[in-house]
Amino acid sequence: MIEEALEGVDNPTVNVYVDGTDFEGWDLHAAWDDLKLGLRFGRKFNKVAIYGNQHWQEVMSKVGSWFVSGEVRYFEDSLEAISWLRE
């Protein structure tokens, strides 16, 4: 999906909102796919807002910031996350 959206766009700036409130965890295959995505498109991300409700999600947002050039922040309030993306 991301690859199609960015196709033909010169110097894209991508802001991402992730709703992780129903997210229960990763299996190894999914984690590997996410890592490859970050390595391939990480320089194109401007901001990534992760809305969640688990401490481990906050920790993973910090780990995820190693793979993208933009800012990654964790939020427990969805409206705060969206507001930050719009700044």
mmCIF file as gemmi writes it, N, C-alpha and C atoms, coordinates in Angstrom:
data_model
loop_
_atom_site.group_PDB
_atom_site.id
_atom_site.type_symbol
_atom_site.label_atom_id
_atom_site.label_alt_id
_atom_site.label_comp_id
_atom_site.label_asym_id
_atom_site.label_entity_id
_atom_site.label_seq_id
_atom_site.pdbx_PDB_ins_code
_atom_site.Cartn_x
_atom_site.Cartn_y
_atom_site.Cartn_z
_atom_site.occupancy
_atom_site.B_iso_or_equiv
_atom_site.pdbx_formal_charge
_atom_site.auth_seq_id
_atom_site.auth_asym_id
_atom_site.pdbx_PDB_model_num
ATOM 1 N N . MET Axp A 1 ? 0.814 -1.191 0 1 0 ? 1 A 1
ATOM 2 C CA . MET Axp A 1 ? 0 0 0 1 0 ? 1 A 1
ATOM 3 C C . MET Axp A 1 ? 0.867 1.267 0 1 0 ? 1 A 1
ATOM 4 N N . ILE Axp A 2 ? 1.881 1.267 0.857 1 0 ? 2 A 1
ATOM 5 C CA . ILE Axp A 2 ? 2.762 2.427 0.934 1 0 ? 2 A 1
ATOM 6 C C . ILE Axp A 2 ? 3.536 2.604 -0.358 1 0 ? 2 A 1
ATOM 7 N N . GLU Axp A 3 ? 4.016 1.502 -0.897 1 0 ? 3 A 1
ATOM 8 C CA . GLU Axp A 3 ? 4.771 1.562 -2.146 1 0 ? 3 A 1
ATOM 9 C C . GLU Axp A 3 ? 3.921 2.165 -3.265 1 0 ? 3 A 1
ATOM 10 N N . GLU Axp A 4 ? 2.672 1.738 -3.391 1 0 ? 4 A 1
ATOM 11 C CA . GLU Axp A 4 ? 1.78 2.282 -4.415 1 0 ? 4 A 1
ATOM 12 C C . GLU Axp A 4 ? 1.513 3.765 -4.195 1 0 ? 4 A 1
ATOM 13 N N . ALA Axp A 5 ? 1.307 4.155 -2.95 1 0 ? 5 A 1
ATOM 14 C CA . ALA Axp A 5 ? 0.995 5.551 -2.649 1 0 ? 5 A 1
ATOM 15 C C . ALA Axp A 5 ? 2.173 6.473 -2.968 1 0 ? 5 A 1
ATOM 16 N N . LEU Axp A 6 ? 3.386 5.98 -2.782 1 0 ? 6 A 1
ATOM 17 C CA . LEU Axp A 6 ? 4.565 6.815 -2.998 1 0 ? 6 A 1
ATOM 18 C C . LEU Axp A 6 ? 5.102 6.759 -4.418 1 0 ? 6 A 1
ATOM 19 N N . GLU Axp A 7 ? 4.587 5.832 -5.205 1 0 ? 7 A 1
ATOM 20 C CA . GLU Axp A 7 ? 5.066 5.667 -6.575 1 0 ? 7 A 1
ATOM 21 C C . GLU Axp A 7 ? 4.856 6.956 -7.371 1 0 ? 7 A 1
ATOM 22 N N . GLY Axp A 8 ? 5.935 7.431 -7.968 1 0 ? 8 A 1
ATOM 23 C CA . GLY Axp A 8 ? 5.864 8.616 -8.813 1 0 ? 8 A 1
ATOM 24 C C . GLY Axp A 8 ? 5.854 9.931 -8.059 1 0 ? 8 A 1
ATOM 25 N N . VAL Axp A 9 ? 5.968 9.912 -6.743 1 0 ? 9 A 1
ATOM 26 C CA . VAL Axp A 9 ? 5.978 11.147 -5.956 1 0 ? 9 A 1
ATOM 27 C C . VAL Axp A 9 ? 7.427 11.491 -5.638 1 0 ? 9 A 1
ATOM 28 N N . ASP Axp A 10 ? 7.848 12.663 -6.074 1 0 ? 10 A 1
ATOM 29 C CA . ASP Axp A 10 ? 9.208 13.108 -5.774 1 0 ? 10 A 1
ATOM 30 C C . ASP Axp A 10 ? 9.249 13.703 -4.375 1 0 ? 10 A 1
ATOM 31 N N . ASN Axp A 11 ? 10.197 13.278 -3.584 1 0 ? 11 A 1
ATOM 32 C CA . ASN Axp A 11 ? 10.418 13.792 -2.233 1 0 ? 11 A 1
ATOM 33 C C . ASN Axp A 11 ? 9.153 13.821 -1.374 1 0 ? 11 A 1
ATOM 34 N N . PRO Axp A 12 ? 8.525 12.692 -1.17 1 0 ? 12 A 1
ATOM 35 C CA . PRO Axp A 12 ? 7.298 12.675 -0.367 1 0 ? 12 A 1
ATOM 36 C C . PRO Axp A 12 ? 7.585 12.927 1.109 1 0 ? 12 A 1
ATOM 37 N N . THR Axp A 13 ? 6.597 13.498 1.785 1 0 ? 13 A 1
ATOM 38 C CA . THR Axp A 13 ? 6.619 13.656 3.231 1 0 ? 13 A 1
ATOM 39 C C . THR Axp A 13 ? 5.436 12.868 3.754 1 0 ? 13 A 1
ATOM 40 N N . VAL Axp A 14 ? 5.717 11.873 4.571 1 0 ? 14 A 1
ATOM 41 C CA . VAL Axp A 14 ? 4.663 10.959 5.019 1 0 ? 14 A 1
ATOM 42 C C . VAL Axp A 14 ? 4.485 11.088 6.522 1 0 ? 14 A 1
ATOM 43 N N . ASN Axp A 15 ? 3.255 11.37 6.937 1 0 ? 15 A 1
ATOM 44 C CA . ASN Axp A 15 ? 2.87 11.339 8.339 1 0 ? 15 A 1
ATOM 45 C C . ASN Axp A 15 ? 1.967 10.13 8.534 1 0 ? 15 A 1
ATOM 46 N N . VAL Axp A 16 ? 2.238 9.352 9.58 1 0 ? 16 A 1
ATOM 47 C CA . VAL Axp A 16 ? 1.535 8.086 9.799 1 0 ? 16 A 1
ATOM 48 C C . VAL Axp A 16 ? 0.86 8.09 11.158 1 0 ? 16 A 1
ATOM 49 N N . TYR Axp A 17 ? -0.383 7.649 11.18 1 0 ? 17 A 1
ATOM 50 C CA . TYR Axp A 17 ? -1.135 7.45 12.423 1 0 ? 17 A 1
ATOM 51 C C . TYR Axp A 17 ? -1.377 5.951 12.561 1 0 ? 17 A 1
ATOM 52 N N . VAL Axp A 18 ? -0.924 5.381 13.68 1 0 ? 18 A 1
ATOM 53 C CA . VAL Axp A 18 ? -1.102 3.957 13.941 1 0 ? 18 A 1
ATOM 54 C C . VAL Axp A 18 ? -1.985 3.809 15.167 1 0 ? 18 A 1
ATOM 55 N N . ASP Axp A 19 ? -3.131 3.164 14.998 1 0 ? 19 A 1
ATOM 56 C CA . ASP Axp A 19 ? -4.011 2.865 16.127 1 0 ? 19 A 1
ATOM 57 C C . ASP Axp A 19 ? -3.692 1.45 16.588 1 0 ? 19 A 1
ATOM 58 N N . GLY Axp A 20 ? -2.984 1.356 17.695 1 0 ? 20 A 1
ATOM 59 C CA . GLY Axp A 20 ? -2.572 0.064 18.207 1 0 ? 20 A 1
ATOM 60 C C . GLY Axp A 20 ? -3.392 -0.432 19.373 1 0 ? 20 A 1
ATOM 61 N N . THR Axp A 21 ? -4.559 0.161 19.592 1 0 ? 21 A 1
ATOM 62 C CA . THR Axp A 21 ? -5.343 -0.188 20.78 1 0 ? 21 A 1
ATOM 63 C C . THR Axp A 21 ? -5.865 -1.619 20.757 1 0 ? 21 A 1
ATOM 64 N N . ASP Axp A 22 ? -6.066 -2.197 19.587 1 0 ? 22 A 1
ATOM 65 C CA . ASP Axp A 22 ? -6.501 -3.596 19.5 1 0 ? 22 A 1
ATOM 66 C C . ASP Axp A 22 ? -5.352 -4.533 19.159 1 0 ? 22 A 1
ATOM 67 N N . PHE Axp A 23 ? -4.173 -3.986 19.098 1 0 ? 23 A 1
ATOM 68 C CA . PHE Axp A 23 ? -2.993 -4.746 18.705 1 0 ? 23 A 1
ATOM 69 C C . PHE Axp A 23 ? -2.499 -5.563 19.899 1 0 ? 23 A 1
ATOM 70 N N . GLU Axp A 24 ? -2.33 -6.847 19.705 1 0 ? 24 A 1
ATOM 71 C CA . GLU Axp A 24 ? -1.939 -7.722 20.81 1 0 ? 24 A 1
ATOM 72 C C . GLU Axp A 24 ? -0.48 -8.141 20.761 1 0 ? 24 A 1
ATOM 73 N N . GLY Axp A 25 ? 0.188 -7.928 19.651 1 0 ? 25 A 1
ATOM 74 C CA . GLY Axp A 25 ? 1.596 -8.287 19.558 1 0 ? 25 A 1
ATOM 75 C C . GLY Axp A 25 ? 1.97 -8.689 18.149 1 0 ? 25 A 1
ATOM 76 N N . TRP Axp A 26 ? 3.248 -8.963 17.965 1 0 ? 26 A 1
ATOM 77 C CA . TRP Axp A 26 ? 3.782 -9.357 16.673 1 0 ? 26 A 1
ATOM 78 C C . TRP Axp A 26 ? 4.176 -10.817 16.702 1 0 ? 26 A 1
ATOM 79 N N . ASP Axp A 27 ? 4.02 -11.453 15.557 1 0 ? 27 A 1
ATOM 80 C CA . ASP Axp A 27 ? 4.709 -12.729 15.41 1 0 ? 27 A 1
ATOM 81 C C . ASP Axp A 27 ? 6.005 -12.416 14.666 1 0 ? 27 A 1
ATOM 82 N N . LEU Axp A 28 ? 6.889 -13.349 14.599 1 0 ? 28 A 1
ATOM 83 C CA . LEU Axp A 28 ? 8.206 -13.107 14.031 1 0 ? 28 A 1
ATOM 84 C C . LEU Axp A 28 ? 8.134 -12.65 12.574 1 0 ? 28 A 1
ATOM 85 N N . HIS Axp A 29 ? 7.259 -13.257 11.786 1 0 ? 29 A 1
ATOM 86 C CA . HIS Axp A 29 ? 7.13 -12.89 10.372 1 0 ? 29 A 1
ATOM 87 C C . HIS Axp A 29 ? 6.663 -11.438 10.223 1 0 ? 29 A 1
ATOM 88 N N . ALA Axp A 30 ? 5.679 -11.041 11.007 1 0 ? 30 A 1
ATOM 89 C CA . ALA Axp A 30 ? 5.163 -9.669 10.929 1 0 ? 30 A 1
ATOM 90 C C . ALA Axp A 30 ? 6.224 -8.66 11.362 1 0 ? 30 A 1
ATOM 91 N N . ALA Axp A 31 ? 6.978 -8.986 12.402 1 0 ? 31 A 1
ATOM 92 C CA . ALA Axp A 31 ? 8.042 -8.088 12.861 1 0 ? 31 A 1
ATOM 93 C C . ALA Axp A 31 ? 9.101 -7.923 11.769 1 0 ? 31 A 1
ATOM 94 N N . TRP Axp A 32 ? 9.443 -9.011 11.09 1 0 ? 32 A 1
ATOM 95 C CA . TRP Axp A 32 ? 10.409 -8.954 9.999 1 0 ? 32 A 1
ATOM 96 C C . TRP Axp A 32 ? 9.889 -8.072 8.862 1 0 ? 32 A 1
ATOM 97 N N . ASP Axp A 33 ? 8.622 -8.222 8.503 1 0 ? 33 A 1
ATOM 98 C CA . ASP Axp A 33 ? 8.026 -7.39 7.456 1 0 ? 33 A 1
ATOM 99 C C . ASP Axp A 33 ? 8.055 -5.912 7.84 1 0 ? 33 A 1
ATOM 100 N N . ASP Axp A 34 ? 7.763 -5.612 9.1 1 0 ? 34 A 1
ATOM 101 C CA . ASP Axp A 34 ? 7.79 -4.219 9.565 1 0 ? 34 A 1
ATOM 102 C C . ASP Axp A 34 ? 9.204 -3.648 9.522 1 0 ? 34 A 1
ATOM 103 N N . LEU Axp A 35 ? 10.177 -4.457 9.879 1 0 ? 35 A 1
ATOM 104 C CA . LEU Axp A 35 ? 11.565 -4.016 9.819 1 0 ? 35 A 1
ATOM 105 C C . LEU Axp A 35 ? 11.966 -3.699 8.381 1 0 ? 35 A 1
ATOM 106 N N . LYS Axp A 36 ? 11.616 -4.571 7.447 1 0 ? 36 A 1
ATOM 107 C CA . LYS Axp A 36 ? 11.938 -4.333 6.031 1 0 ? 36 A 1
ATOM 108 C C . LYS Axp A 36 ? 11.254 -3.062 5.531 1 0 ? 36 A 1
ATOM 109 N N . LEU Axp A 37 ? 10.013 -2.839 5.949 1 0 ? 37 A 1
ATOM 110 C CA . LEU Axp A 37 ? 9.292 -1.633 5.555 1 0 ? 37 A 1
ATOM 111 C C . LEU Axp A 37 ? 10.022 -0.394 6.059 1 0 ? 37 A 1
ATOM 112 N N . GLY Axp A 38 ? 10.433 -0.413 7.319 1 0 ? 38 A 1
ATOM 113 C CA . GLY Axp A 38 ? 11.159 0.717 7.888 1 0 ? 38 A 1
ATOM 114 C C . GLY Axp A 38 ? 12.467 0.986 7.185 1 0 ? 38 A 1
ATOM 115 N N . LEU Axp A 39 ? 13.184 -0.072 6.852 1 0 ? 39 A 1
ATOM 116 C CA . LEU Axp A 39 ? 14.456 0.097 6.157 1 0 ? 39 A 1
ATOM 117 C C . LEU Axp A 39 ? 14.263 0.632 4.744 1 0 ? 39 A 1
ATOM 118 N N . ARG Axp A 40 ? 13.201 0.207 4.1 1 0 ? 40 A 1
ATOM 119 C CA . ARG Axp A 40 ? 12.974 0.624 2.71 1 0 ? 40 A 1
ATOM 120 C C . ARG Axp A 40 ? 12.414 2.043 2.602 1 0 ? 40 A 1
ATOM 121 N N . PHE Axp A 41 ? 11.462 2.377 3.461 1 0 ? 41 A 1
ATOM 122 C CA . PHE Axp A 41 ? 10.772 3.662 3.33 1 0 ? 41 A 1
ATOM 123 C C . PHE Axp A 41 ? 11.033 4.619 4.492 1 0 ? 41 A 1
ATOM 124 N N . GLY Axp A 42 ? 11.857 4.232 5.45 1 0 ? 42 A 1
ATOM 125 C CA . GLY Axp A 42 ? 12.059 5.016 6.67 1 0 ? 42 A 1
ATOM 126 C C . GLY Axp A 42 ? 12.463 6.454 6.451 1 0 ? 42 A 1
ATOM 127 N N . ARG Axp A 43 ? 13.222 6.719 5.403 1 0 ? 43 A 1
ATOM 128 C CA . ARG Axp A 43 ? 13.66 8.093 5.139 1 0 ? 43 A 1
ATOM 129 C C . ARG Axp A 43 ? 12.527 8.981 4.637 1 0 ? 43 A 1
ATOM 130 N N . LYS Axp A 44 ? 11.435 8.398 4.253 1 0 ? 44 A 1
ATOM 131 C CA . LYS Axp A 44 ? 10.315 9.163 3.725 1 0 ? 44 A 1
ATOM 132 C C . LYS Axp A 44 ? 9.316 9.573 4.815 1 0 ? 44 A 1
ATOM 133 N N . PHE Axp A 45 ? 9.436 8.962 5.988 1 0 ? 45 A 1
ATOM 134 C CA . PHE Axp A 45 ? 8.509 9.273 7.072 1 0 ? 45 A 1
ATOM 135 C C . PHE Axp A 45 ? 8.921 10.555 7.785 1 0 ? 45 A 1
ATOM 136 N N . ASN Axp A 46 ? 7.98 11.468 7.921 1 0 ? 46 A 1
ATOM 137 C CA . ASN Axp A 46 ? 8.197 12.71 8.629 1 0 ? 46 A 1
ATOM 138 C C . ASN Axp A 46 ? 7.825 12.549 10.101 1 0 ? 46 A 1
ATOM 139 N N . LYS Axp A 47 ? 6.614 12.041 10.347 1 0 ? 47 A 1
ATOM 140 C CA . LYS Axp A 47 ? 6.121 11.812 11.707 1 0 ? 47 A 1
ATOM 141 C C . LYS Axp A 47 ? 5.339 10.507 11.741 1 0 ? 47 A 1
ATOM 142 N N . VAL Axp A 48 ? 5.52 9.774 12.83 1 0 ? 48 A 1
ATOM 143 C CA . VAL Axp A 48 ? 4.742 8.564 13.07 1 0 ? 48 A 1
ATOM 144 C C . VAL Axp A 48 ? 4.163 8.691 14.468 1 0 ? 48 A 1
ATOM 145 N N . ALA Axp A 49 ? 2.831 8.753 14.548 1 0 ? 49 A 1
ATOM 146 C CA . ALA Axp A 49 ? 2.126 8.828 15.824 1 0 ? 49 A 1
ATOM 147 C C . ALA Axp A 49 ? 1.532 7.456 16.114 1 0 ? 49 A 1
ATOM 148 N N . ILE Axp A 50 ? 1.937 6.883 17.224 1 0 ? 50 A 1
ATOM 149 C CA . ILE Axp A 50 ? 1.428 5.573 17.625 1 0 ? 50 A 1
ATOM 150 C C . ILE Axp A 50 ? 0.5 5.768 18.809 1 0 ? 50 A 1
ATOM 151 N N . TYR Axp A 51 ? -0.774 5.499 18.583 1 0 ? 51 A 1
ATOM 152 C CA . TYR Axp A 51 ? -1.787 5.595 19.625 1 0 ? 51 A 1
ATOM 153 C C . TYR Axp A 51 ? -1.984 4.202 20.192 1 0 ? 51 A 1
ATOM 154 N N . GLY Axp A 52 ? -1.769 4.058 21.496 1 0 ? 52 A 1
ATOM 155 C CA . GLY Axp A 52 ? -1.879 2.738 22.091 1 0 ? 52 A 1
ATOM 156 C C . GLY Axp A 52 ? -2.345 2.776 23.53 1 0 ? 52 A 1
ATOM 157 N N . ASN Axp A 53 ? -2.349 1.601 24.124 1 0 ? 53 A 1
ATOM 158 C CA . ASN Axp A 53 ? -2.823 1.482 25.499 1 0 ? 53 A 1
ATOM 159 C C . ASN Axp A 53 ? -2.015 0.465 26.303 1 0 ? 53 A 1
ATOM 160 N N . GLN Axp A 54 ? -0.799 0.172 25.83 1 0 ? 54 A 1
ATOM 161 C CA . GLN Axp A 54 ? 0.056 -0.805 26.505 1 0 ? 54 A 1
ATOM 162 C C . GLN Axp A 54 ? 1.469 -0.237 26.622 1 0 ? 54 A 1
ATOM 163 N N . HIS Axp A 55 ? 2.122 -0.493 27.744 1 0 ? 55 A 1
ATOM 164 C CA . HIS Axp A 55 ? 3.485 0.016 27.939 1 0 ? 55 A 1
ATOM 165 C C . HIS Axp A 55 ? 4.443 -0.519 26.877 1 0 ? 55 A 1
ATOM 166 N N . TRP Axp A 56 ? 4.298 -1.784 26.489 1 0 ? 56 A 1
ATOM 167 C CA . TRP Axp A 56 ? 5.208 -2.361 25.496 1 0 ? 56 A 1
ATOM 168 C C . TRP Axp A 56 ? 5.098 -1.633 24.158 1 0 ? 56 A 1
ATOM 169 N N . GLN Axp A 57 ? 3.92 -1.042 23.866 1 0 ? 57 A 1
ATOM 170 C CA . GLN Axp A 57 ? 3.767 -0.289 22.627 1 0 ? 57 A 1
ATOM 171 C C . GLN Axp A 57 ? 4.605 0.989 22.674 1 0 ? 57 A 1
ATOM 172 N N . GLU Axp A 58 ? 4.665 1.589 23.838 1 0 ? 58 A 1
ATOM 173 C CA . GLU Axp A 58 ? 5.51 2.772 24.008 1 0 ? 58 A 1
ATOM 174 C C . GLU Axp A 58 ? 6.982 2.404 23.795 1 0 ? 58 A 1
ATOM 175 N N . VAL Axp A 59 ? 7.401 1.297 24.354 1 0 ? 59 A 1
ATOM 176 C CA . VAL Axp A 59 ? 8.778 0.833 24.169 1 0 ? 59 A 1
ATOM 177 C C . VAL Axp A 59 ? 9.054 0.565 22.695 1 0 ? 59 A 1
ATOM 178 N N . MET Axp A 60 ? 8.14 -0.11 22.017 1 0 ? 60 A 1
ATOM 179 C CA . MET Axp A 60 ? 8.333 -0.414 20.601 1 0 ? 60 A 1
ATOM 180 C C . MET Axp A 60 ? 8.366 0.839 19.732 1 0 ? 60 A 1
ATOM 181 N N . SER Axp A 61 ? 7.651 1.89 20.149 1 0 ? 61 A 1
ATOM 182 C CA . SER Axp A 61 ? 7.714 3.139 19.387 1 0 ? 61 A 1
ATOM 183 C C . SER Axp A 61 ? 9.121 3.719 19.446 1 0 ? 61 A 1
ATOM 184 N N . LYS Axp A 62 ? 9.8 3.54 20.574 1 0 ? 62 A 1
ATOM 185 C CA . LYS Axp A 62 ? 11.181 4.016 20.686 1 0 ? 62 A 1
ATOM 186 C C . LYS Axp A 62 ? 12.113 3.186 19.805 1 0 ? 62 A 1
ATOM 187 N N . VAL Axp A 63 ? 11.902 1.889 19.772 1 0 ? 63 A 1
ATOM 188 C CA . VAL Axp A 63 ? 12.699 1.028 18.906 1 0 ? 63 A 1
ATOM 189 C C . VAL Axp A 63 ? 12.43 1.37 17.445 1 0 ? 63 A 1
ATOM 190 N N . GLY Axp A 64 ? 11.171 1.599 17.104 1 0 ? 64 A 1
ATOM 191 C CA . GLY Axp A 64 ? 10.812 1.95 15.735 1 0 ? 64 A 1
ATOM 192 C C . GLY Axp A 64 ? 11.467 3.229 15.256 1 0 ? 64 A 1
ATOM 193 N N . SER Axp A 65 ? 11.749 4.13 16.182 1 0 ? 65 A 1
ATOM 194 C CA . SER Axp A 65 ? 12.374 5.396 15.789 1 0 ? 65 A 1
ATOM 195 C C . SER Axp A 65 ? 13.78 5.197 15.253 1 0 ? 65 A 1
ATOM 196 N N . TRP Axp A 66 ? 14.394 4.049 15.52 1 0 ? 66 A 1
ATOM 197 C CA . TRP Axp A 66 ? 15.73 3.763 14.986 1 0 ? 66 A 1
ATOM 198 C C . TRP Axp A 66 ? 15.687 3.537 13.475 1 0 ? 66 A 1
ATOM 199 N N . PHE Axp A 67 ? 14.507 3.241 12.934 1 0 ? 67 A 1
ATOM 200 C CA . PHE Axp A 67 ? 14.407 2.832 11.534 1 0 ? 67 A 1
ATOM 201 C C . PHE Axp A 67 ? 13.749 3.872 10.632 1 0 ? 67 A 1
ATOM 202 N N . VAL Axp A 68 ? 13.368 4.999 11.184 1 0 ? 68 A 1
ATOM 203 C CA . VAL Axp A 68 ? 12.793 6.068 10.371 1 0 ? 68 A 1
ATOM 204 C C . VAL Axp A 68 ? 13.542 7.363 10.652 1 0 ? 68 A 1
ATOM 205 N N . SER Axp A 69 ? 13.609 8.211 9.647 1 0 ? 69 A 1
ATOM 206 C CA . SER Axp A 69 ? 14.361 9.456 9.816 1 0 ? 69 A 1
ATOM 207 C C . SER Axp A 69 ? 13.555 10.519 10.56 1 0 ? 69 A 1
ATOM 208 N N . GLY Axp A 70 ? 12.244 10.416 10.532 1 0 ? 70 A 1
ATOM 209 C CA . GLY Axp A 70 ? 11.411 11.398 11.203 1 0 ? 70 A 1
ATOM 210 C C . GLY Axp A 70 ? 11.183 11.058 12.668 1 0 ? 70 A 1
ATOM 211 N N . GLU Axp A 71 ? 10.269 11.795 13.265 1 0 ? 71 A 1
ATOM 212 C CA . GLU Axp A 71 ? 9.949 11.591 14.676 1 0 ? 71 A 1
ATOM 213 C C . GLU Axp A 71 ? 8.921 10.48 14.851 1 0 ? 71 A 1
ATOM 214 N N . VAL Axp A 72 ? 9.101 9.708 15.889 1 0 ? 72 A 1
ATOM 215 C CA . VAL Axp A 72 ? 8.127 8.688 16.272 1 0 ? 72 A 1
ATOM 216 C C . VAL Axp A 72 ? 7.735 8.983 17.711 1 0 ? 72 A 1
ATOM 217 N N . ARG Axp A 73 ? 6.434 9.108 17.951 1 0 ? 73 A 1
ATOM 218 C CA . ARG Axp A 73 ? 5.953 9.374 19.311 1 0 ? 73 A 1
ATOM 219 C C . ARG Axp A 73 ? 4.788 8.458 19.649 1 0 ? 73 A 1
ATOM 220 N N . TYR Axp A 74 ? 4.731 8.122 20.91 1 0 ? 74 A 1
ATOM 221 C CA . TYR Axp A 74 ? 3.653 7.286 21.443 1 0 ? 74 A 1
ATOM 222 C C . TYR Axp A 74 ? 2.646 8.181 22.162 1 0 ? 74 A 1
ATOM 223 N N . PHE Axp A 75 ? 1.356 7.885 21.979 1 0 ? 75 A 1
ATOM 224 C CA . PHE Axp A 75 ? 0.286 8.657 22.605 1 0 ? 75 A 1
ATOM 225 C C . PHE Axp A 75 ? -0.75 7.721 23.22 1 0 ? 75 A 1
ATOM 226 N N . GLU Axp A 76 ? -1.293 8.116 24.346 1 0 ? 76 A 1
ATOM 227 C CA . GLU Axp A 76 ? -2.413 7.391 24.948 1 0 ? 76 A 1
ATOM 228 C C . GLU Axp A 76 ? -3.726 8.101 24.679 1 0 ? 76 A 1
ATOM 229 N N . ASP Axp A 77 ? -3.665 9.212 23.956 1 0 ? 77 A 1
ATOM 230 C CA . ASP Axp A 77 ? -4.861 9.984 23.583 1 0 ? 77 A 1
ATOM 231 C C . ASP Axp A 77 ? -4.842 10.165 22.068 1 0 ? 77 A 1
ATOM 232 N N . SER Axp A 78 ? -5.868 9.658 21.394 1 0 ? 78 A 1
ATOM 233 C CA . SER Axp A 78 ? -5.892 9.699 19.923 1 0 ? 78 A 1
ATOM 234 C C . SER Axp A 78 ? -5.938 11.121 19.381 1 0 ? 78 A 1
ATOM 235 N N . LEU Axp A 79 ? -6.654 12.015 20.057 1 0 ? 79 A 1
ATOM 236 C CA . LEU Axp A 79 ? -6.742 13.393 19.575 1 0 ? 79 A 1
ATOM 237 C C . LEU Axp A 79 ? -5.407 14.124 19.693 1 0 ? 79 A 1
ATOM 238 N N . GLU Axp A 80 ? -4.649 13.829 20.732 1 0 ? 80 A 1
ATOM 239 C CA . GLU Axp A 80 ? -3.297 14.387 20.853 1 0 ? 80 A 1
ATOM 240 C C . GLU Axp A 80 ? -2.416 13.916 19.718 1 0 ? 80 A 1
ATOM 241 N N . ALA Axp A 81 ? -2.526 12.635 19.383 1 0 ? 81 A 1
ATOM 242 C CA . ALA Axp A 81 ? -1.724 12.063 18.295 1 0 ? 81 A 1
ATOM 243 C C . ALA Axp A 81 ? -2.04 12.757 16.975 1 0 ? 81 A 1
ATOM 244 N N . ILE Axp A 82 ? -3.301 12.91 16.682 1 0 ? 82 A 1
ATOM 245 C CA . ILE Axp A 82 ? -3.713 13.535 15.42 1 0 ? 82 A 1
ATOM 246 C C . ILE Axp A 82 ? -3.299 15.005 15.404 1 0 ? 82 A 1
ATOM 247 N N . SER Axp A 83 ? -3.454 15.687 16.515 1 0 ? 83 A 1
ATOM 248 C CA . SER Axp A 83 ? -3.059 17.09 16.601 1 0 ? 83 A 1
ATOM 249 C C . SER Axp A 83 ? -1.556 17.257 16.346 1 0 ? 83 A 1
ATOM 250 N N . TRP Axp A 84 ? -0.768 16.363 16.93 1 0 ? 84 A 1
ATOM 251 C CA . TRP Axp A 84 ? 0.683 16.43 16.729 1 0 ? 84 A 1
ATOM 252 C C . TRP Axp A 84 ? 1.038 16.213 15.258 1 0 ? 84 A 1
ATOM 253 N N . LEU Axp A 85 ? 0.358 15.28 14.595 1 0 ? 85 A 1
ATOM 254 C CA . LEU Axp A 85 ? 0.623 15.04 13.177 1 0 ? 85 A 1
ATOM 255 C C . LEU Axp A 85 ? 0.308 16.272 12.327 1 0 ? 85 A 1
ATOM 256 N N . ARG Axp A 86 ? -0.677 17.033 12.728 1 0 ? 86 A 1
ATOM 257 C CA . ARG Axp A 86 ? -1.1 18.2 11.946 1 0 ? 86 A 1
ATOM 258 C C . ARG Axp A 86 ? -0.26 19.437 12.195 1 0 ? 86 A 1
ATOM 259 N N . GLU Axp A 87 ? 0.572 19.415 13.229 1 0 ? 87 A 1
ATOM 260 C CA . GLU Axp A 87 ? 1.406 20.592 13.533 1 0 ? 87 A 1
ATOM 261 C C . GLU Axp A 87 ? 2.355 20.91 12.41 1 0 ? 87 A 1
